[in-house]
């Protein structure tokens, strides 16, 4: 089966006021996009004609129906035939052949581009970028809803994946450890919520990797990159996130083959009390960046005392460091003493994580020690994955909307975005009533029993409900009214 489309020759007329490179470039781009839309529409209709000729005899042709679709070339409108099969199920052979989902209004490649851009720019900026590139764009709210659909599917897939890993984890063989260590780092950062200006929620981020390697192949640079790194993002309780993060780590890094799991964190309770509990061979390492920042905040004007405290902690003399801080506290005012005692509490709660890697090195041989480096990669990943998109001035989020966008970003940061879209993704709406069931409801509500009259009535459609303006508010209100009548 093949299709042949003949493209007519194009004649372009350029007026004198268009003797400008930018105008010429834009004109050629518009012509190219228009030709793309025309060819795509013709190809779809020709394919529908071929399918109509080769269809099974049991399919009853119910005529042509129009369909709007937002593609990479812009919005297209084409017609294809609908059929009833032997089970009285309504079908579109063309949609099934080319992989379009039921009521799908956006092509997979267009949805992929919109979601990719939405993770790096605001929804309004994404709308403007598509307007510049294609000459037309869907509204920023339509793009946001598309991201939510994709994010919802990703959330379901991740939950299902976690359940499968949990079942497989019970059968793993932990006796044959072939790798010395793997590293898991976790942290959280707050984002502002909609509605209440003072209310915030925490986005949790976890990264996992099993080593360090040269970032660049050539040159004399000493920059290192993380090996086999993966990212886990979410807005949820610490225990639930820790469970999901640990399960993904078992799959991504094959932790059943690892002797020591290093867990890096800033001292938050959900890391020290929950995440570390999922690993019998876990070693907690308090992030040096957060520790040094806490010391500097408690002793902002006294660099000499800062150095003394750091040196004592580096030498694993934690009790001496706490005694020194208590002596310093008596020399300060009330506010200064409060900051010192908060630092003492912070050090006491995380003393098992201070110099955790240093203590581990004493147990390893020389070759293994040379491969081990300090933690601290989480802060840069927080900036790239969360802050650059979610914490710009004036941004407010709903928890569900932010979490869906985080799932999109998670796939992109893990390098799984392209492979996820290789499969045909269908975003199915809520199931609708079949024609006989809808007919019965109308008959029950309005007291009519003439099947032929109501069958003809139900086959008519309101154009606005199936056109390109479905994201408009007045169309949504119209759908709600129809839904109330049906129920």
C-alpha positions as CSV (number, residue, x, y, z in Angstrom):
1,X,0.0,0.0,0.0
2,X,1.5,3.4,-1.0
3,X,0.4,6.9,-1.6
4,X,1.6,9.3,-4.3
5,X,1.1,13.1,-3.8
6,X,1.9,15.5,-6.5
7,X,3.0,19.0,-5.3
8,X,2.2,21.8,-7.7
9,X,4.9,24.3,-8.7
10,X,5.0,27.3,-6.4
11,X,4.9,30.8,-7.9
12,X,6.1,33.5,-5.4
13,X,5.5,37.2,-6.1
14,X,7.7,39.6,-4.1
15,X,6.7,43.3,-4.0
16,X,9.2,46.1,-3.8
17,X,8.5,46.8,-0.1
18,X,9.5,43.2,0.6
19,X,13.1,43.6,-0.7
20,X,14.4,42.8,2.7
21,X,16.1,39.6,3.8
22,X,14.1,39.2,7.0
23,X,10.8,39.7,5.1
24,X,11.9,37.3,2.4
25,X,13.0,34.7,5.0
26,X,9.6,35.0,6.8
27,X,7.7,34.7,3.5
28,X,9.5,31.6,2.4
29,X,9.0,30.1,5.9
30,X,5.2,30.7,5.8
31,X,5.0,29.1,2.3
32,X,6.9,26.1,3.5
33,X,4.6,25.6,6.5
34,X,1.5,26.1,4.4
35,X,2.8,23.5,1.9
36,X,3.5,21.1,4.7
37,X,-0.1,21.4,6.1
38,X,-1.6,21.0,2.6
39,X,0.5,17.9,1.8
40,X,-0.2,16.3,5.2
41,X,-4.0,16.9,4.8
42,X,-4.0,15.4,1.3
43,X,-1.9,12.4,2.4
44,X,-4.3,11.6,5.3
45,X,-7.4,11.8,3.1
46,X,-5.7,9.6,0.4
47,X,-4.8,7.1,3.0
48,X,-8.4,7.1,4.2
49,X,-9.6,6.4,0.7
50,X,-7.2,3.4,0.4
51,X,-8.4,2.0,3.7
52,X,-12.0,2.4,2.6
53,X,-11.4,0.3,-0.5
54,X,-9.6,-2.5,1.4
55,X,-11.8,-2.6,4.5
56,X,-13.6,-5.7,5.8
57,X,-17.1,-6.3,4.5
58,X,-18.5,-6.2,8.1
59,X,-17.7,-2.5,8.5
60,X,-20.6,-0.2,7.7
61,X,-19.6,3.2,6.3
62,X,-21.3,6.1,8.2
63,X,-19.8,8.9,6.1
64,X,-17.1,11.5,6.4
65,X,-16.3,13.3,9.6
66,X,-13.9,16.3,10.0
67,X,-11.0,16.3,12.5
68,X,-8.8,19.2,13.7
69,X,-5.2,18.3,14.7
70,X,-2.4,20.5,15.9
71,X,0.8,19.3,14.1
72,X,4.4,20.4,13.8
73,X,3.3,22.4,10.7
74,X,0.4,24.1,12.6
75,X,-3.3,23.3,12.7
76,X,-4.7,21.0,10.0
77,X,-8.2,20.0,9.1
78,X,-8.9,16.7,7.3
79,X,-11.9,14.4,6.7
80,X,-12.0,10.6,7.3
81,X,-14.7,8.0,7.3
82,X,-16.3,6.5,10.4
83,X,-17.5,2.9,10.6
84,X,-19.6,0.6,12.7
85,X,-18.2,-2.9,13.1
86,X,-20.1,-6.1,13.8
87,X,-20.1,-5.4,17.5
88,X,-21.8,-2.0,16.8
89,X,-18.7,-0.2,17.9
90,X,-17.9,3.1,16.2
91,X,-14.4,3.2,14.7
92,X,-12.1,5.4,12.5
93,X,-9.8,3.1,10.4
94,X,-7.5,6.1,9.6
95,X,-7.0,6.9,13.3
96,X,-6.2,3.3,14.1
97,X,-3.8,3.0,11.2
98,X,-1.7,6.1,11.9
99,X,-1.8,5.8,15.7
100,X,-4.1,8.6,16.7
101,X,-5.9,8.2,20.1
102,X,-9.6,8.7,20.6
103,X,-10.4,12.5,20.6
104,X,-6.6,13.2,20.3
105,X,-6.2,16.8,19.1
106,X,-2.4,17.2,19.2
107,X,0.1,15.1,17.4
108,X,2.7,13.2,19.5
109,X,5.6,15.2,18.0
110,X,3.9,18.5,18.7
111,X,3.0,17.5,22.3
112,X,6.6,16.4,22.8
113,X,8.0,19.7,21.6
114,X,5.5,21.7,23.8
115,X,6.4,19.7,26.9
116,X,10.1,19.9,26.3
117,X,10.0,23.7,25.9
118,X,7.6,24.1,28.9
119,X,10.2,22.6,31.2
120,X,12.8,25.3,30.3
121,X,10.5,28.3,29.8
122,X,7.2,29.5,31.3
123,X,4.0,28.5,29.6
124,X,3.4,32.0,28.2
125,X,7.0,32.0,26.8
126,X,6.4,28.6,25.3
127,X,3.2,30.0,23.6
128,X,5.2,32.9,22.2
129,X,8.0,30.6,20.9
130,X,5.6,28.5,19.0
131,X,3.9,31.6,17.6
132,X,7.3,32.8,16.3
133,X,8.3,29.4,14.9
134,X,5.0,28.3,13.3
135,X,3.1,31.5,12.8
136,X,0.3,30.2,15.1
137,X,0.2,28.7,18.5
138,X,-2.2,27.1,21.0
139,X,-2.9,29.0,24.1
140,X,-0.6,28.7,27.1
141,X,-3.4,27.1,29.0
142,X,-3.9,24.4,26.3
143,X,-0.1,23.8,26.5
144,X,-0.3,23.5,30.3
145,X,-3.2,21.0,30.1
146,X,-1.1,19.0,27.6
147,X,1.8,18.9,30.1
148,X,-0.5,17.8,32.8
149,X,-1.8,14.9,30.7
150,X,1.7,13.8,29.9
151,X,2.8,14.2,33.6
152,X,-0.2,12.2,34.8
153,X,0.7,9.3,32.6
154,X,4.3,9.5,33.7
155,X,3.2,9.4,37.4
156,X,1.1,6.3,36.8
157,X,4.0,4.6,35.0
158,X,6.4,5.4,37.8
159,X,4.1,4.1,40.5
160,X,3.7,0.9,38.5
161,X,7.4,0.6,37.9
162,X,8.1,1.0,41.7
163,X,5.7,-1.8,42.4
164,X,7.4,-4.1,39.9
165,X,10.8,-3.2,41.4
166,X,9.6,-3.9,44.9
167,X,8.4,-7.4,43.9
168,X,11.7,-8.1,42.0
169,X,13.8,-6.8,45.0
170,X,12.7,-9.7,47.2
171,X,14.3,-12.2,44.8
172,X,17.6,-10.3,44.3
173,X,20.8,-12.0,45.2
174,X,22.8,-9.9,47.6
175,X,25.6,-12.3,48.2
176,X,27.7,-11.5,45.1
177,X,28.8,-7.9,45.5
178,X,30.9,-6.8,42.5
179,X,31.0,-3.0,43.0
180,X,32.6,-1.2,46.0
181,X,30.2,1.7,46.3
182,X,27.3,3.7,44.9
183,X,26.2,7.2,46.0
184,X,22.7,8.6,46.7
185,X,22.2,12.3,47.4
186,X,18.9,13.9,48.4
187,X,17.8,17.4,49.2
188,X,14.7,19.6,49.0
189,X,13.8,23.2,48.1
190,X,10.6,25.2,48.6
191,X,8.4,26.6,45.9
192,X,5.5,29.1,46.3
193,X,1.9,27.8,46.0
194,X,-1.1,29.5,44.4
195,X,-3.7,31.2,46.5
196,X,-1.8,31.8,49.7
197,X,1.2,34.0,49.3
198,X,2.8,32.7,52.5
199,X,2.2,29.0,51.9
200,X,5.0,26.9,50.3
201,X,5.7,23.3,49.6
202,X,8.9,21.3,49.3
203,X,10.2,19.8,46.1
204,X,12.3,16.8,46.8
205,X,15.2,15.8,44.6
206,X,17.4,12.7,44.7
207,X,20.3,11.8,42.5
208,X,22.2,8.5,42.3
209,X,25.5,7.5,40.6
210,X,28.2,4.9,41.1
211,X,31.4,6.8,40.3
212,X,33.2,9.7,38.8
213,X,34.9,10.0,35.4
214,X,36.6,12.6,33.2
215,X,34.1,15.0,31.9
216,X,36.0,15.6,28.6
217,X,37.9,13.0,26.6
218,X,40.8,15.2,25.5
219,X,42.6,18.2,27.0
220,X,44.3,18.7,30.3
221,X,41.2,19.6,32.3
222,X,40.6,17.9,35.6
223,X,36.8,18.4,35.6
224,X,34.9,15.3,36.6
225,X,31.4,14.1,35.8
226,X,29.0,11.6,37.5
227,X,28.8,8.1,36.0
228,X,25.4,6.4,35.4
229,X,23.6,9.3,37.1
230,X,19.8,9.3,37.4
231,X,17.4,11.9,38.9
232,X,14.3,11.4,40.9
233,X,11.9,14.4,41.5
234,X,8.6,14.7,43.4
235,X,6.3,16.6,45.7
236,X,5.3,14.2,48.4
237,X,5.9,13.1,52.0
238,X,9.5,12.2,52.9
239,X,8.8,8.5,53.6
240,X,7.0,8.0,50.3
241,X,9.7,9.8,48.3
242,X,12.4,7.9,50.1
243,X,10.8,4.6,49.3
244,X,10.3,5.5,45.6
245,X,13.9,6.9,45.3
246,X,15.4,3.8,46.9
247,X,13.5,1.4,44.6
248,X,14.6,3.3,41.5
249,X,18.2,3.2,42.8
250,X,18.0,-0.6,43.1
251,X,17.0,-0.8,39.4
252,X,19.2,2.0,38.0
253,X,22.4,1.2,39.9
254,X,21.9,-2.5,40.7
255,X,22.4,-2.0,44.4
256,X,22.3,-5.7,45.2
257,X,25.8,-5.9,43.7
258,X,27.1,-2.9,45.8
259,X,29.1,-3.3,49.0
260,X,28.6,0.2,50.4
261,X,25.8,2.7,49.7
262,X,26.8,6.3,50.6
263,X,23.9,8.5,51.4
264,X,24.5,12.2,51.2
265,X,22.1,14.8,52.7
266,X,21.8,18.2,54.4
267,X,20.6,16.8,57.8
268,X,16.8,16.8,57.1
269,X,14.9,14.3,59.1
270,X,13.4,12.5,56.1
271,X,16.9,11.8,54.9
272,X,18.6,10.8,58.1
273,X,15.7,8.8,59.6
274,X,13.9,7.5,56.6
275,X,16.1,7.2,53.5
276,X,19.0,5.7,55.3
277,X,16.7,3.1,56.8
278,X,16.2,1.4,53.4
279,X,19.9,0.3,53.2
280,X,21.5,-2.1,55.6
281,X,24.9,-1.2,54.0
282,X,24.2,2.5,54.0
283,X,26.7,5.1,55.2
284,X,25.4,8.6,55.9
285,X,27.6,11.5,54.9
286,X,26.5,15.0,56.0
287,X,27.0,17.4,53.0
288,X,30.0,19.6,53.7
289,X,28.5,22.5,51.9
290,X,25.5,22.6,54.2
291,X,27.7,22.0,57.3
292,X,30.1,24.9,56.4
293,X,27.1,27.1,55.6
294,X,25.6,26.4,59.0
295,X,28.9,27.3,60.7
296,X,29.3,30.5,58.8
297,X,25.7,31.6,59.6
298,X,26.2,30.9,63.3
299,X,29.6,32.7,63.4
300,X,29.3,35.3,60.6
301,X,31.9,37.8,61.9
302,X,34.4,35.4,63.5
303,X,36.5,33.7,60.9
304,X,39.0,32.4,63.4
305,X,36.3,30.6,65.4
306,X,34.9,29.2,62.1
307,X,38.3,27.7,61.2
308,X,38.7,26.2,64.7
309,X,35.3,24.5,64.6
310,X,35.9,23.2,61.1
311,X,39.3,21.8,62.0
312,X,38.0,20.0,65.0
313,X,35.1,18.5,63.0
314,X,37.6,17.5,60.2
315,X,39.7,15.6,62.8
316,X,36.5,13.9,64.1
317,X,36.8,15.7,67.5
318,X,33.1,16.4,67.7
319,X,32.8,16.7,71.4
320,X,35.6,19.2,71.5
321,X,34.0,21.3,68.8
322,X,30.7,21.3,70.8
323,X,32.5,22.4,73.9
324,X,34.3,25.2,72.0
325,X,30.9,26.4,70.7
326,X,29.4,26.4,74.2
327,X,32.3,28.5,75.4
328,X,31.8,31.0,72.5
329,X,28.1,31.2,73.3
330,X,28.7,32.8,76.7
331,X,30.6,35.7,75.0
332,X,27.7,36.6,72.7
333,X,24.4,38.4,73.1
334,X,21.0,36.6,73.2
335,X,20.6,36.4,69.4
336,X,24.2,35.1,69.0
337,X,23.7,32.5,71.7
338,X,20.5,31.3,69.9
339,X,22.4,30.8,66.6
340,X,25.2,28.9,68.4
341,X,22.9,26.5,70.2
342,X,21.1,25.9,66.9
343,X,24.4,24.9,65.4
344,X,25.2,22.7,68.3
345,X,21.9,20.9,67.8
346,X,22.6,20.5,64.1
347,X,26.0,19.0,64.7
348,X,24.7,16.7,67.5
349,X,21.9,15.4,65.3
350,X,24.2,14.7,62.4
351,X,27.4,13.6,64.2
352,X,27.1,10.1,62.6
353,X,27.3,11.7,59.2
354,X,30.3,14.0,59.8
355,X,33.3,12.3,58.1
356,X,31.3,9.3,57.0
357,X,33.3,8.8,53.8
358,X,36.5,9.4,55.7
359,X,35.7,6.5,58.1
360,X,34.7,4.3,55.1
361,X,38.1,4.9,53.4
362,X,39.8,3.3,56.4
363,X,38.0,0.0,55.6
364,X,39.0,0.0,51.9
365,X,42.2,-0.9,50.2
366,X,44.4,1.6,48.4
367,X,42.8,1.1,45.0
368,X,39.3,1.4,46.3
369,X,40.1,4.5,48.2
370,X,41.5,6.2,45.1
371,X,38.1,5.8,43.4
372,X,36.1,7.4,46.2
373,X,35.4,11.2,46.3
374,X,33.3,13.5,48.4
375,X,29.6,14.2,47.8
376,X,28.2,17.6,46.9
377,X,26.7,17.2,43.5
378,X,23.1,17.8,44.7
379,X,23.2,21.6,44.9
380,X,24.0,22.0,41.2
381,X,21.2,19.5,40.3
382,X,18.7,21.4,42.5
383,X,19.5,24.6,40.4
384,X,19.2,22.8,37.1
385,X,16.1,20.7,37.9
386,X,14.0,23.0,40.1
387,X,15.3,26.6,40.7
388,X,15.8,27.6,37.1
389,X,12.1,26.8,36.3
390,X,10.1,26.8,39.4
391,X,11.5,29.6,41.6
392,X,11.6,32.6,39.3
393,X,10.1,35.8,40.6
394,X,6.3,35.8,40.8
395,X,5.8,32.1,40.0
396,X,3.0,30.3,41.9
397,X,2.1,26.6,41.5
398,X,-0.5,24.1,42.3
399,X,1.0,20.9,43.8
400,X,-0.5,18.7,41.1
401,X,0.6,20.9,38.2
402,X,4.1,21.3,39.5
403,X,4.5,17.6,40.1
404,X,3.4,16.8,36.5
405,X,5.9,19.2,35.1
406,X,8.6,17.7,37.4
407,X,7.9,14.2,35.9
408,X,8.5,15.6,32.4
409,X,11.7,17.2,33.6
410,X,12.8,13.9,35.3
411,X,12.5,12.0,32.0
412,X,14.5,14.7,30.2
413,X,17.2,14.8,32.8
414,X,17.5,11.0,32.8
415,X,17.9,10.9,29.1
416,X,14.8,8.8,28.7
417,X,12.6,11.4,27.0
418,X,13.3,10.4,23.4
419,X,12.9,6.7,24.1
420,X,9.6,7.3,25.9
421,X,8.2,9.0,22.9
422,X,9.4,6.2,20.5
423,X,6.2,4.3,21.5
424,X,2.8,5.5,20.3
425,X,1.5,7.5,23.2
426,X,-2.3,7.9,23.4
427,X,-3.9,10.3,25.9
428,X,-7.4,8.9,26.2
429,X,-10.2,11.1,27.7
430,X,-12.7,9.7,30.1
431,X,-14.9,7.0,28.5
432,X,-18.0,8.3,26.9
433,X,-21.4,6.6,26.7
434,X,-22.2,4.5,23.7
435,X,-25.0,5.6,21.3
436,X,-27.6,3.1,22.6
437,X,-26.9,4.0,26.3
438,X,-27.0,7.8,25.6
439,X,-30.3,7.3,23.6
440,X,-31.8,5.5,26.6
441,X,-30.8,8.2,29.0
442,X,-32.4,10.9,26.8
443,X,-35.5,8.8,26.5
444,X,-35.7,8.4,30.3
445,X,-35.2,12.1,31.0
446,X,-37.5,13.5,28.4
447,X,-40.1,10.8,28.1
448,X,-39.5,10.0,24.4
449,X,-39.6,6.6,22.9
450,X,-39.2,7.2,19.1
451,X,-35.8,5.5,18.4
452,X,-35.6,6.7,14.8
453,X,-36.1,10.4,15.8
454,X,-33.7,10.3,18.6
455,X,-31.1,8.4,16.6
456,X,-31.1,11.2,14.0
457,X,-30.8,13.8,16.8
458,X,-27.9,12.1,18.5
459,X,-25.9,11.9,15.3
460,X,-25.7,15.7,15.1
461,X,-22.7,17.5,16.7
462,X,-22.0,21.0,17.9
463,X,-19.0,22.2,15.9
464,X,-17.5,24.2,18.8
465,X,-17.1,21.0,20.8
466,X,-14.9,19.4,18.2
467,X,-13.1,22.3,16.6
468,X,-9.8,24.0,17.5
469,X,-11.3,26.3,20.2
470,X,-11.9,23.5,22.8
471,X,-9.7,25.3,25.4
472,X,-11.9,28.4,25.5
473,X,-13.8,29.0,28.7
474,X,-17.2,29.3,27.0
475,X,-16.8,25.9,25.3
476,X,-15.9,24.4,28.7
477,X,-19.1,25.8,30.2
478,X,-21.1,24.5,27.3
479,X,-19.6,21.0,27.8
480,X,-20.5,21.2,31.5
481,X,-24.2,22.0,30.7
482,X,-24.4,19.0,28.2
483,X,-22.8,16.8,30.9
484,X,-25.6,17.9,33.4
485,X,-28.3,17.0,30.9
486,X,-26.8,13.6,30.2
487,X,-26.7,12.8,33.9
